[in-house]
Structures are given as structure tokens and as C-alpha cells.
């Protein structure tokens, strides 16, 4: 059994990311586990932010798509 975190949606590997915006109603989070296969994000730290617009996925098929600083 692997201790590496896995995505509950596609079983892809999860990596810990900072400066990620995950919206949950009117609250957003700035740290999350992000799946490198399907780009699903699971928040791990709360950080209130303003209203959100469209954001690009961080990962697709194991490759990071967005490479910009916080």
C-alpha cells in the first residue's frame, strides 16, 4: 500500500500546491492538493479572497500547464 496521496476522482497522484485558488461558494483557498492527471484540487488551507473569475487548470495528463508566480 502506497502512502502517496491519490485523487478520489481518477486515482492520479496528488501534489501539494501553494497559490492555488479553489472556490467553494464565496470562500477561496490558497493551498490545495492538486491531481496531476485531471487537475482536481482539494483545499487544505483557508484564505479568504475576492470574487473569482475563470482560472486555468494547473495540470493535465501529468504535466503542469500554468507556470506563474503567486
C-alpha positions in Angstrom: 0.0 0.0 0.0 1.4 3.4 -1.0 1.4 6.4 1.4 1.4 8.8 -1.6 -1.9 10.8 -1.8 -4.2 9.9 -4.7 -7.1 11.7 -6.3 -10.5 10.4 -5.3 -11.8 11.1 -8.8 -9.3 9.5 -11.1 -6.7 7.9 -8.7 -3.9 10.2 -10.1 -1.1 11.4 -7.9 -1.7 14.5 -5.8 0.9 17.2 -5.3 0.8 19.9 -2.7 0.5 23.4 -4.3 0.6 26.9 -2.9 -1.0 29.9 -4.5 -3.8 27.8 -5.9 -7.3 29.3 -5.9 -10.1 26.8 -5.2 -13.5 28.4 -4.9 -16.1 26.9 -2.5 -19.1 29.2 -2.6 -17.8 32.7 -1.6 -14.7 31.4 0.1 -11.4 30.5 -1.7 -8.4 28.6 -0.6 -4.7 29.3 -1.4 -3.3 25.8 -0.7 -4.5 22.5 -2.1 -3.7 19.0 -3.1 -3.9 19.1 -7.0 -4.2 16.0 -9.2 -1.5 15.9 -11.9 -3.9 13.8 -14.1 -7.2 15.6 -14.0 -6.3 18.9 -12.2 -8.9 18.4 -9.5 -8.0 20.4 -6.4 -8.7 19.6 -2.8 -8.2 22.6 -0.5 -6.0 22.2 2.6 -5.8 25.8 4.0 -8.3 28.6 4.2 -7.5 32.0 2.8 -10.4 34.4 2.1 -10.2 36.1 -1.4 -12.3 38.3 -3.5 -14.8 37.2 -6.1 -13.3 34.7 -8.6 -13.3 34.6 -12.4 -12.1 31.9 -14.8 -8.8 30.1 -13.8 -6.8 27.7 -16.0 -6.1 24.1 -14.7 -2.7 23.6 -13.2 -2.2 20.0 -14.5 -3.3 17.8 -17.4 -2.0 14.3 -18.1 0.8 14.6 -15.6 2.2 18.0 -17.0 2.0 21.4 -15.4 0.2 23.8 -17.7 0.4 27.1 -15.8 3.8 28.4 -14.6 3.3 31.7 -13.0 4.2 33.0 -9.5 1.7 33.9 -6.8 
